[in-house]
Amino acid sequence: MSAAQIFDLHGKVALVTGASSGLGVRFAECLAENGAAVVLVARRVERLESVKARIEKSGGRALAVEADVRDRAAMAAAFDAAERAFGTVTILVNNAGVAHATRAVEMPEDEWRRILSTNLDAVFYCAQEGARRMLAAASGGAIVNVASVLGFGVAKGVIAYATAKAGVIQMTKALALELAFKGIRVNAIAPGWIETELNRDYLATEKGQALKRDIPIGRFGEERDLDGPLLLLVADAGRFITGATIVADGGQMVALRG
Ligand SMILES: NC(=O)c1ccc[n+]([C@@H]2O[C@H](COP(=O)([O-])OP(=O)(O)OC[C@H]3O[C@@H](n4cnc5c(N)ncnc54)[C@H](OP(=O)(O)O)[C@@H]3O)[C@@H](O)[C@H]2O)c1
């Protein structure tokens, strides 16, 4: 099969959470560019509408659905809307996430809950909702969870984030194991520093710029650097891959300091 054929997503329906900014926007555009109908989910609906308009202008199909990923009823309604518009969601990209900068001993309970409920609980409940529907439709499918290199290593001030992302990597394996026999693959992408709204201000500071020294490729990532890992995991090209986490970090994780 040609490269175009094994990465082709025509006839697929994708739902991307956190599609109102950063990586989620690019994930949605990339899926649409390769043929999938894309359902865009986040809280800032006006941003989703402009992403939808851009995708449609380029000849793609998209639907914008306002929902908080922590609200299970709202997410079930988002899947319903997706089914009405395009059919069963067969590609789910669990991308919505929030960051924090709090030392462990200073972490307030509501901040811990905000991070864990968004970056871990919601990933599970969205995967569960998506998988139940794929099973009911006997459609098979692909779920991609967005983890982080902070799911493997840690830094100071990111305890809730790193704990959640490590959980996402384990959750990916557990889901993959339970769903493989029904043709549902579950994988994760663990990005290193990718410049987005989440971190742009920080990366521009002197301290932020110094982080580049730890990245062997010598630069921060760009959103489109994740196109390849995403397409591999959702398309036929990755049909024998499940339970995997692809690290895309410019070599940061393998480099020792000094
Ligand atoms: N950028 C990096 O360097 C990097 C590295 C490793 C991993 N990641 C991961 O990549 C993912 C995307 O990050 P990003 O850099 O693109 O961040 P971003 O630009 O801040 O985007 C985060 C997205 O998540 C959505 N979101 C947050 N909380 C939500 C909620 N409760 N319900 C629905 N949507 C919610 C936001 O939409 P609304 O605010 O409109 O709801 C936004 O679309 C995250 O999981 C992050 O942890 C990023």
PDBQT file of the ligand as one rigid body, heavy atoms in Angstrom, charges set to zero:
ROOT
HETATM    1  N1  LIG A 301       2.735  22.192  24.970  1.00  0.00    +0.000 N 
HETATM    2  C1  LIG A 301       3.560  21.332  25.527  1.00  0.00    +0.000 C 
HETATM    3  O1  LIG A 301       4.776  21.580  25.663  1.00  0.00    +0.000 OA
HETATM    4  C2  LIG A 301       3.030  20.034  26.015  1.00  0.00    +0.000 A 
HETATM    5  C3  LIG A 301       3.968  19.050  26.383  1.00  0.00    +0.000 A 
HETATM    6  C4  LIG A 301       3.506  17.830  26.830  1.00  0.00    +0.000 A 
HETATM    7  C5  LIG A 301       2.162  17.578  26.890  1.00  0.00    +0.000 A 
HETATM    8  N2  LIG A 301       1.271  18.546  26.532  1.00  0.00    +0.000 N 
HETATM    9  C6  LIG A 301      -0.145  18.209  26.642  1.00  0.00    +0.000 C 
HETATM   10  O2  LIG A 301      -0.777  18.509  25.408  1.00  0.00    +0.000 OA
HETATM   11  C7  LIG A 301      -2.136  18.833  25.650  1.00  0.00    +0.000 C 
HETATM   12  C8  LIG A 301      -2.476  20.145  24.972  1.00  0.00    +0.000 C 
HETATM   13  O3  LIG A 301      -1.673  21.147  25.528  1.00  0.00    +0.000 OA
HETATM   14  P1  LIG A 301      -1.417  22.552  24.805  1.00  0.00    +0.000 P 
HETATM   15  O4  LIG A 301       0.026  22.841  24.968  1.00  0.00    +0.000 OA
HETATM   16  O5  LIG A 301      -2.018  22.544  23.459  1.00  0.00    +0.000 OA
HETATM   17  O6  LIG A 301      -2.222  23.526  25.795  1.00  0.00    +0.000 OA
HETATM   18  P2  LIG A 301      -3.233  24.743  25.536  1.00  0.00    +0.000 P 
HETATM   19  O7  LIG A 301      -2.806  25.513  24.329  1.00  0.00    +0.000 OA
HETATM   20  O8  LIG A 301      -3.367  25.446  26.828  1.00  0.00    +0.000 OA
HETATM   21  O9  LIG A 301      -4.587  23.989  25.197  1.00  0.00    +0.000 OA
HETATM   22  C9  LIG A 301      -5.262  23.242  26.173  1.00  0.00    +0.000 C 
HETATM   23  C10 LIG A 301      -6.604  22.846  25.602  1.00  0.00    +0.000 C 
HETATM   24  O10 LIG A 301      -7.297  22.071  26.591  1.00  0.00    +0.000 OA
HETATM   25  C11 LIG A 301      -8.612  22.579  26.702  1.00  0.00    +0.000 C 
HETATM   26  N3  LIG A 301      -9.137  22.339  28.045  1.00  0.00    +0.000 N 
HETATM   27  C12 LIG A 301      -8.546  22.570  29.234  1.00  0.00    +0.000 A 
HETATM   28  N4  LIG A 301      -9.381  22.243  30.234  1.00  0.00    +0.000 NA
HETATM   29  C13 LIG A 301     -10.528  21.812  29.657  1.00  0.00    +0.000 A 
HETATM   30  C14 LIG A 301     -11.756  21.333  30.149  1.00  0.00    +0.000 A 
HETATM   31  N5  LIG A 301     -12.003  21.244  31.475  1.00  0.00    +0.000 N 
HETATM   32  N6  LIG A 301     -12.716  20.962  29.271  1.00  0.00    +0.000 NA
HETATM   33  C15 LIG A 301     -12.495  21.051  27.938  1.00  0.00    +0.000 A 
HETATM   34  N7  LIG A 301     -11.351  21.467  27.406  1.00  0.00    +0.000 NA
HETATM   35  C16 LIG A 301     -10.375  21.852  28.254  1.00  0.00    +0.000 A 
HETATM   36  C17 LIG A 301      -8.496  24.072  26.396  1.00  0.00    +0.000 C 
HETATM   37  O11 LIG A 301      -9.747  24.548  25.913  1.00  0.00    +0.000 OA
HETATM   38  P3  LIG A 301     -10.766  25.539  26.693  1.00  0.00    +0.000 P 
HETATM   39  O12 LIG A 301      -9.941  26.355  27.644  1.00  0.00    +0.000 OA
HETATM   40  O13 LIG A 301     -11.385  26.316  25.584  1.00  0.00    +0.000 OA
HETATM   41  O14 LIG A 301     -11.724  24.625  27.365  1.00  0.00    +0.000 OA
HETATM   42  C18 LIG A 301      -7.468  24.051  25.280  1.00  0.00    +0.000 C 
HETATM   43  O15 LIG A 301      -8.115  23.810  24.041  1.00  0.00    +0.000 OA
HETATM   44  C19 LIG A 301      -2.324  18.835  27.161  1.00  0.00    +0.000 C 
HETATM   45  O16 LIG A 301      -2.839  17.601  27.586  1.00  0.00    +0.000 OA
HETATM   46  C20 LIG A 301      -0.906  19.029  27.672  1.00  0.00    +0.000 C 
HETATM   47  O17 LIG A 301      -0.729  18.517  28.965  1.00  0.00    +0.000 OA
HETATM   48  C21 LIG A 301       1.672  19.764  26.095  1.00  0.00    +0.000 A 
ENDROOT
TORSDOF 0
